[in-house]
Amino acid sequence: MYRTHTCGELRIGDTTKEVTLCGWVQTVRKFGSITFVDLRDRYGITQLLFNEALNSRLDETPLGREYVIQVKGTVNERSNKNAKLPTGEIELLVTDFAIMNVASVPPFTIEDLSDGGDELRMKYRYLDLRRPTLKRNLELRYKVNRAVRNYLDTQGFWDIETPFLIKSTPEGARDFVVPSRMNEGQFYALPQSPQTFKQLLMVSGYDRYYQIVKCFRDEDLRADRQPEFTQIDCEMSFVEQEDILQTFEGLFKQVFHEIKGLPMTDAFPRMTWEDAMHHFGNDKPDIRFEMKLQNLKVKGTVHCQPFAEADFKVTQDAATILAICVPNAADYTRKQTDELTEWVKRPQIGMTGLLFIKYSVDGSLKSSVDKFFNATQLKEIATYSGAQPGDLILLLAGGEDRTRKAMSELRLLMGERLGLRDANVYKPLWVIDFPLFEYAEEENRFVARHHPFTAPKPEHLSWLALPEKYEEIKANAYDIVLNGTEIGGGSIRIFQRELQEQMFAALGMSTEEAQEKFGFLLGAFEYGAPPHGGIAFGFDRLCALLGGQESIRDFIAFPKNNSGRDMMLDAPSTLDGHQLKELGLTIES
């Protein structure tokens, strides 16, 4: 037996026990004739005491950082207890030790506050994973996984696997493709999600399915994206939207109760897509704080009279004028407002400038547009915006889509600065009634906002035959949002062949193309397909939010960098000539 206990297991009640521990050397501290060593494993740290009798052996065979050792000894009460460690009341008085493996000097310190940069730590990910912070993240991921499975099991769901080598289909992100050696010139695609398979399982009669499954999308990366990611994929038969929302609101509440100890007893609020865009400027609003968008002029229609009266070209020419009221910020300096102006001019935001009105606590108003608006008009703008004395009113003017998006980002920035986006506060929200279509200018056609298997609202079914109504059709779709981040989304699905063919036609797909790409699904709908719907949660993203972090990377054991590279494996890599020949591939320079 290599060990009798782990390094996080021993307590004051274990004193006088003879035990054997194994682990990695975290630190070595030599004090004259005695040496202290912190021994670490997955479970924690135990302090070792090498007395004078063993010090000569340590001089002959010194221990280095990350050496793997086995120690035998007696559990002893520490004289200088460490309240920060669960094992901090005891130490192991070592009677014998063995070096099981030596280690080179690590390229960075294996501690929470490491001195290694991201690229270096990803190159040596097997060392990075030894850091306590990464261990905690992966432990949290495991616990979320377990909580999800336990809940779904109580609800009668079966975990059913679906294939990874499938057919490439249109709509959505770019596929990762895999050449077939046995079928030269043909390719598999890796699934962006198990969407069609879970629908086929509903046709097969497996009315409650789930997977915690890998998905693959060839898209530009950022902190919350990876080319391969994990989602909690679920589908149910004989359900309406309300059944889905109730079932998976229950899942969410169970996870938060188990992982965070937070009882969520109230029903999650619901908001239509239109209200989300109108009041928050995006379809995943952070409702931890108010500061809603005030719509002073929208798509050319003036709602706040001073903007119809003032001879100010910026607001006259703007299709949309939006404002937010930043509480208790009327004392912002010129330097601070200039900095905000430069922030909205950044290419990522894309505005030409920022207007502001300072509503002082004494009731006076001072603005960056005093030249164009008199005191009465400024007061009317402040009143319409819902401002209170002491508030700073920030205004943006321009095109509808850009201005709304920019004001949404500015709202989040100000919420962050005011400390209103507390990572320890969780505010979930259902967003419902999304548009079924959106118009893709570059393709000159309508595309599915979610995916082409999403059913329209029942009252809008007949509008699929009326292209002039496409912009008004609402989808039977829903997203769950947490603290301004989309955690999951789903829909009630189309389950009749005729309706699915109508949807494909609305997306500009010919009958022949629909049959080639989705003939298997259309055919299945002819054999008694039940009404069904589902949802998929971003598992990595959920874990990151539960861990109080924005990036999903440190909640994945072996992630890729922002260029989609695995720094540890140095992948992707080239294939040799023999492999290419077997696959019937030629690389053009």
N, C-alpha and C positions, 0 to 999 in steps of 0.2 A: 504494500500500500504506500503510495507516494505521500499522501497527507491524511491526517485525521480530521482536520478542521480547515476552514478557509480564513483568509486574512481579515474578513469583516465579521467574524462569528463570535470571537471570545469576549467575555464580559467579566465583571468583578466576581461573579459567582463561580467562575471557572478556576479561580486561584488554586494553586498546588497541583493542578492537573498536568500530566505528562502528555505533550502533544507534538505533532509533526506538521509543519507548514511548508508550503511551496509558493513561489511567486517570483516577482521581478524586483530588483533592488531599485528603490526610488531615490534614496539619499543615503550617504554614509557620513557620520559625524564622529570624529575621533577626539576623545578627551583624555589625554595621558594614557593611562593603562586600561581604559575601557573604550569601547566603541558602540555607538548607537546606529542601527540601520533601520530605515523604514522599508518594510516589505509590502509590496502591493500585488493584489490580484483583482479579478473582476468584482469581488465582493467588498473590498475595502483595503485598509492599511493597518498593519500591526507593527508596533515598535519592538525591535529586537535589541537585547543587551548582551554584548559579547564581553565577558569579564577578562581579567588579567590572564587567566589560564589559556584563553583562546586567542588573545591578541598576537602572540608570536606566530600562530598559524595564519592569522590575517596579514601579518607582515610578509610572510612567505608567499601566500596566495591572496593578494588583495582583491577586494570586491569593487567592481565598477558599476556605474549606472546601467540599468537594464540587464544585468547579469541574472540568469535564472538559477535560483538556489533552492535547496531543501535544508530546513533547519529542524532540529529536535531540541526540546527544552521544557522548562517548567513555567507555567503561567504565574506571574508575580504581580502584586499590586504596585502601581507606579507611585513614586514619591511626588513627581511633578505631573499631575494629571492634565490632560488636554480635553477640555469640554467640547471642542469642535469636532472631535472624532468619536464615533460610536464605541470604538475600542480604546478610547483615551484614558480609561481608568486602569488599564493593565499593560504589561509588557511581557515579552517572552525572554526568560533567562536562558540563553542558548547553552546547550551542553555539547552539541555536535552540529556540524554543517557540511554540506557538499555542494560544490559548484556543478550544476547540471549542464550549463552552457554559458560561455562567455559572450559578451556583446561588444560590438564596435561602439565608439562614442556616437550617440544619436545626433542627427543633423540639426535638431532643435530640442528645446526642453519639453519634456513630456509632463506638462502641467496645464491647469486651466488657462493661465495667462502665458501662453507659449511665445517664444521669440521667433517662431517660424512663420513666414508669409504663406498665403493661400496656396500658391503653386508648389512651394516646397513641401508643405504638409500633404498636399494631394499626391505628390510623387511618392511620398513615404506614408501612404494612407494607413498601412498596417501598424505604423508607429503612432500616427495621429489618433487612431481608434483606441489607443491605450489611455488617452487623456480622460480624466474624470468627466469633463463636460460632454464629450462624445459618448461615453458610456451611459451617462444619464439620458441623453437624447435617444439612444437605441433602446434603452430600457423603457422609456416612455412609449416609443413606437410599438414595442412588443405588447405593452399593457393596453394600448388603444386597440391593437389588432385583436387581442383576447376579449376585450369588452364588446367589440363589434360582433365577433363570432358568437359570444354567449347570448347577446340580445337577439340576434337573428335566428339562432337556434330555438329560442323560446317562442318566436313568432312563426315557426314552421317552415323556415327557409332551408333549402338544400344548397350546399356548396358544390357546384358542378363546373368542371374545367372545360374550356373551349380552346381550339387550336391557335397556335401562333403563326403557322405558315398558311396564309389565306390568299384571297384574290384581291388585287388592287381595285378600288372603287373610287368614283369621283366624289366631290364635295368634301370640304374639310381641309386639313393641313396636308402637306406632302407626305407620301408614304416612304418608309424605308423598304427597299426591295431586296430580294434574295434570289440570285440566279439558280435555276434548277439544272443540275448536271444531267439528270436522266431525261429531261425534256429541253434540249438545247434551244436557246433563243427565247425561252419562256421564263417567267419570274413569279415568285411568290411575293406577297407583301406582308409586313408585320402589322398586326392590328392596331389601329388608332384607338379602338375600343371594341369590346365584344358585341356591338350593337345588334347586328343581324342575327348572331348566334343566340343571343338571349331571347330575341323575338321568336326564333325557330323553336326554342325550348318551350315557349308559351304555346305554340302550335302543337307541340308534342305532349302537352298536358302537365308539364312540371310547373305548377302555377306560382311557386315561390322559389326563385333562384337567386343566388348571390355568388360572387367571387371577390376575393381581394387579389387583384390581377395586374400584371404588368401590361402597359400600353406603350405605344411607340409613335412619336410624331417628329418629323424632320422639319423643325421650325427654328427660328432665331431664338436664342436662349437669353435668360435673365435670372435674377435671384430666385424666382419662384417657378422656374421651368427647367426641365431636364429632357433630353431626347427619349429616355425611357423613364417612365414614372408609374406609380401605383395608384389604382383607384378601387374604391369599394363599389362594385357594380351590382345593381339589384333590379329585379323585374318581378311584376305581379300580374296575375290574370283576374278578370272579372272585377276590376276596380275602376273607380273614377278618381279625379284629381284629389278630392278630399281624403280618400282612403290612403293615397300615397303620402300626403302631407302629414296626416295623423301618425301613420306607421313610422315614418323616418324622423319626425319630430321626437317621437319616443326614443329612437336610437340615439339621437343627439343628446337628449336629456340623460340617458343612461350612461353614455360615455363621459359626460361632464361630471356626473355624480361619482363615477368610479375613479376617474383620473384626477379631477380637481377638487372633489369633495363639495361641489356646488350643487345644491338642490335647485333645479329649474322647474318651478311648479306652474308658472303662468304660461298660457298659450303664446307661441311666438307671434309677434305682430306680422301683419301682411300688408304689402304695398304693391300697387300696380306699377308696371313698367313706366307708364306715362307719368305717374306721380313721382316716381324716383327720378326721372329725367328732369321734371319740372322743378322739383324742390332741391335736388342734390346734384344734378348735372351728370349723373352716371347711373348705371343699372345695378350697382353694388354699393349702396350708400352706407357710410359709417354713421350709425345712429347713436353712438356713445355721446354725441353732443349735438346741439341744435345748429345755429348759424346757417339756416336754410337760405337758399338762393331766393332773392327777391326779383321778380320778373317785371322790370320797369317798361320794357319794350320787347316784344317777341315777334320775330318774323315780319317786321315792318309795322306791327300794330302797337301803338303807344298806349300804355296803361297808366303812366304817371305823367300828368299834364305838363309840367315844366319842360319835358323833352319834346313836346309839340310846339312850345312857345319860343324856346331859346334859339338864338341864331349862332349855333355852334356846329360847325361842319362835321366834327367827329361823331357826335350823337345823331345829327340829322341823317348822315349817310349810313349809319349802322343799322343792320337788320334787327339786331338784338342788343339790349342793354340789361345787364344783370348786376346785382349788388349783394354784398353780405355785410352784416353788422358785427364787427369784432368787439366783444364786450370789454369795457374798461381799457381801451387802447387809444383813446383820444389824445393821450399825451405822447404819442409816437413823434419822434423827432424828424426833421427833414432828412437826416441821414438814413433813418429807418424806412421812410416812405420811398426815398430814392432807391434803396436796396430792393424793396418790393417791386418797384417799377422795372428795374433791371431783371429781376427774377421772371416776371411775366413776359419779358422780351426774349428770353432764351428760346432757341429753336424748338426745344421739346414742348414749350407752351405756345409760342407763336403769336403773341399779341403785340400790338404796336405801342402800347402804353397802358397806364393805369391812372384812373381818377380817384380822388378821395375827398371825403368830407369829415372833418373833425367836429364832433358834437360835444362840446365841453360840458363839464359838470354844472357850470353856471348857466347853461342853456344857449350860449353863443355858438355860432357855426362859422367855420373857416374851411375853405376848400381850395383845391388846385385849379378850380374853374370859376373863381370869384368874378373873373372878367366877363363871363357869359351868363351867370345865374345870380339873381339878386337874393337878398336874405330871405324874402318870402318864399321864393322858389326852392332855395336850399332847405328851408324848414319843411316844405311840402314833400320834398324827396325823402327827407329823414323820417317824416311821419309815415309816408307810404311804405318805407322800408322796415318800419317797426323799430327804429333805433331809439335808444334811451340815452339821456345825458351821460357822458363818459365814453360813449361808443365811437369807434372809428368805422366809417362806412367806406368800403372799397367797391369801386365800380369798374366794370369792363364793358367795352362796346365793340361790336364787330359782326362778323357772320354768325349765324345761329349755331352751327355745330362746333366751330372752333371756340366761340365765346363760352358756350356752355361747358365744354370740356375744360377750358382754361380756368373758369371760375370754380369748377369742381376741384381742380388741383390746388387752387389758391385757398379754398376752404379747408382742405386737408392740411396744408402748410400752416395756416393760422391755428387750426386745432392742435397741431403738434407743438407749436410755439407756446400755446397757452396751457399745455399739459392736459389737454382734454382727451387725448388718445391713450389712455392708461392701458398697458398690456395686460394688467390684472383684472380688467373689467371686460366682461363678455356680453355683447348685445347681438343675438341672432335675429334674423329677419327672413321672411319669405317674400320674394319678388315674383309676382304672377302677371299673367296676361301680356306676354311679350308679343311683338309683331311676329307673324309667321315668316314674312319675307323681309329682306333688305335689298336695296338696289345697288349693284356693283357697277360703278361708273366705268371702270376699266374694261369690264366684260360686256357692258351695255345690255344687261339682263338682270332679272331678279334671282337671288340665291336664297337658300334656306338660312334663316338666322341661327337655328339650332342644327338640325339635320333633316334630310328629306323624308324621314319616317315619322315626323312630328305631326300629330293631328291638329287641324284647325279647331277653334271653338265650335261646338255643335251649331250655334246660331249663324256661323259664317261659312258653313260647308258649301252652300250654293254659290258663294262668291268665287270659288276656285275656277268657275267657268267665266269669270268676268275680270279680265286683266286690269280694267280701270279701278277695280276694288282691291287690288293686291296690297296696296299700302295700308289699307284699313283692316285687313284680316288679322285677327288675334290668334295666337297659338295656344293650344291647351298645354302650356309649358310653365315651368316654375324653376326658380333658383333658390338655394338657401345661402344666405350671406352672413358672414360673421366679421364684425369690426371692419367693414369696408373691403372684405375679401370674399370672393365667390368660393364657397366650399364645395358646393355640389349643384347639379342641375339635372333636370329630366323633363319628361313629358308623357302625356297619354299618346299612344302610338296609333298610326293608321293600321287597320287590320283587315280591310277589304281590298281585294285586287283592283276593282274599278277606281276606288278613291286614290289608291297608291299610284295608279297609272295617271290619274288626273294631276296629282302632285308632281310627278316626273315631267309631265308635259308642261306644267306651269314653270318649271325650272329650265325649260328649253331642251329637254331630253327627248330624242325621237323614240318611237316605239321600238325600233330595232336596238338602239343603244340601251334602253331600259331592260329589254329582254337579255341582251348580252351581259350587262353588268349585274342585274338583279333578278334574272329569270328564276333562280332557285327560290327567292323569297316570294315573288308573285305567284309561282306555282304552289308554294306552301299555303298561301292564303285561300286557295281553292278547296282545301281539305279541312274546313271547319276551324278556322283561326278564331280564338276567343278575343274579346276586347281586353287590352292589356296596357300597361304603362310601367314606368320605372324611373330610376334616378341613379346617378353615379356621383360619388364623393371623391374629391382629390385627397387621397390618404396622406401623402407626403405633406401637403399644405395644411391639412387638419392637425397633423402632429406638430408642425412648426408653430402654429398658432397656440396650441396647447402648451408648447414649450416656451412661449413668449418671444419668439423670434420671427423675422420676416423671411429669411432664406430657408428653403427646403434642403439645401445641400448637406447641412450637418445633421439631418435626420435620415440620411441615406448612407448605408455602409460604404459603398464605393461609387460616388457620383462622378459626373463629367464636369469639366470646366466650362466657361462661357463660350468656348469654341467647339464644344461637343467632344473634347478629347479626354481620354482616360490617361492622366499623366503618369500613373503607376505602370500601366501596361504598355504605354505609348501606342494607343489605339485611337483612331483607325490607322491601319498600316497597309502597305502595298502587298500584293500577292505575287508569288514567283511565276515565271513563265509556264511551268508545268500546270499549276493550278488554273491559270487563265485559259490554257488550252483545253483542259478538261471541261471547263464551263462554257467553252465556245466564245470567249470574250477577247476583245482586242482593246487596249488602252491607246487612245489617240492623244498625242502631245499637244 
